[in-house]
Each structure stands twice: as structure tokens, then as C-alpha cells.
């Protein structure tokens, strides 16, 4: 009876808000849990060493950062950000704590913005999307280590805030400078700049509101933020031999597959590699006995991803049902389309390979998109959040117990805590 009463309360907006705040608190704590279990591979070690040397005055502020996958170093702004954190952190775990706090702050800033700017009758989708983002496995992983994609969430908020107020000078200025700086933290940010700019031109021009955007502010913000970029280009362009793009990236639009699997929380195999299939799916252990709960949990989320496609095809056939992506929330649709078609289309047309961590560039809209698909099904949204929370907690416990996986490439690797234990 008590369970039925609790489920009945889900129709109450105030109860939903309290529930979502609870999930955001849990997600914040999960980002801080067992900080020493962070990844500690060559990239994290290099970044910490560079930041420490900058703070100590051993090396000057660099124009370029860590080597990228296209054969040139990233811009130096990512290293600068970690150097700023190193001012207050004298060891790797403390630096990772700084990253975790930045991500937690970004998540709560999005929450505060929704309460401030989004109409009450349209908040549910945004808030449930943030609830999913707070407990999503990849979102938690990308909030816990010394790695440049982990710095992107605050920039995502600043770009969004500026773009939302783009009709004001300060808003457009913030949109411009935050966007160009995000590309200097992680080069994927340049695709976000291009995608949102092009989609805004098309969207606002079509609605004849283009002239209301304070373009002078955008130009000045972009120009000011581009000064370090010009210094970086001067340094790296002579050594760049060009990068190769595969036609496979055009034929197989990985941005959209990563968008879907990230939103659903079913891509931990990226971090765990073969260990995901061999060991993790048998988790969690209870008294040392495998429960295999991860199998039905992942199957449930796969079904959550398949059902909207089924409903869409059914609606196309009957012409009676609305598409699940249609919504009265035009502002939300603007951002979903700007990121989905503008940014995703740019990545796809340029045939860029998209690993899962590129989804940090569009935080938290992948999760808000999933919430929009089920915006009238609160019980299913609660189930999605709870199942993703179970997977995330199981993952953190698994890493804490095993010390990660002995893999130096793009996987999780052996945790910092285990490496320190073995070195002693």
C-alpha cells in the first residue's frame, strides 16, 4: 500500500522536485566518492605534472597542451585550467577534487537556471534530464579525473547561458568567449561553436529575429577569446601534416550512436573493455556471490532506447500519433536541434570519429533529450534514473574493489589508489 501511495505522489510536481533534488545530491556525492580511485594513466600524469610545474614556476604558461588524436597538440587552455586548480591542490587526488567540484557546480547551475528561466509547465523535462545526468555512468566518469574533457561542463553552462540571453550584449559576449575558449580546452569545442552558430543563423533568420541578437557582443567575445588561439596556431600549424578522416565516419554517424548510448547509460564497455563482458555484467556481488543484475539493468535501458523508435515508426504508419520528439517547449527544441543537427551534423559531414567522451561537449542535453522522449511517463523516468544509479554505483564499487583494469590505452586502467599501494 505504501508503495502505491508513493507512486501516486509522482503526479505531484512538488514531490517530483524534491525527488529530483535528492537525485542531484546523490549524483554530487557519487562524483566525490572514493576520489583516490580515479584513473591515473599517462595523460592524467602528464597533465598533473605540467600544472604543478607551471604553478612552481619551473616552466612558463604553454601555448599548447597534450597531444591530440589528429597529430598536433591541443591548445594550452586545458593545461591553464589545471594549473589554476593546482594553485589550491598539491596532489593528484586534490586536483581531481577540484574537477569534481567544477562539474557538481555546473550541474547545480543548470538546475538553478531551470528554476529561474523555464516556465513551470515546461520544467519537468529539463529537471528529469538533469536527474538522469546526475546519476548517468559516463557523466560521473567524466566528472572525476584530471582530463580535459572533464573540464567541459562549466563551459557548456556558460555557452548555454550566453546563448539564452543572446539578445543582450553581455549574453552574446559570454556566448562568444565561452564557445571559443571551450575549443581551446578541447578541440571538439570548435565543432560546438560552428554548429550552434550556424543553427542560430538558420533558426533566428527563419523566424526573422536575427537582428535582435547582439552580434557585436558575440564578435567581441569571440575575438577576445581567440587571442590565445592565434598564438597556438602560430606554434602548431608549421608542424601539422594534416589529419585523415574516414568515409566510415560519414556513412556511420557515430555522433548519434554515442548520443543514444550515452543518454541510456549503456556504454561502460568503453572504460572497462573486455572486463565489461567478462566480469562487470555479473555484478554486483552480494556476500561474494554474483547477482548478474547488470544484465537485466542494461537490457531495460536498451528497451528504453528502442521503444521511442518503435513508437515513431508506428505513428508514421498510422498518422495518428505525434512524433515523440515533438514538444510544446520550443526553446528546448532549439537547443536539442542546434546540438543534434548543428553540432552532430558538423561532426558527421567532416567524417570525424566520435568517442564517447565527446558527449561531454553537449552536457547535459543528451540526458534532457531522453527525458523529453518520456516526458509524460514519470514512472518510467524514475525507473530510468534508478537503473542508471544502480549501474553507476555498481561501477564505482567494482573499481574500488578491483582497482580498475590493467589496461593503459583508452580504458580505465589501474586506479591511482592501487598504483600508490603497489609502489609502496
PyMOL commands that set and color helices and strands:
alter all, ss='L'
color gray80, all
select helices_A, chain A and resi 2-11+13-32+35-37+42-56+77-86+92-117+120-135+137-141+148-164+169-185+189-206+210-212+215-225+227-239+247-251+254-264+269-272+274-278+280-282+293-318+330-349+356-362+365-373+378-402+416-423
alter helices_A, ss='H'
color red, helices_A
select strands_A, chain A and resi 64-67+73-75+285-286+289-290
alter strands_A, ss='S'
color yellow, strands_A
deselect
rebuild
show_as cartoon
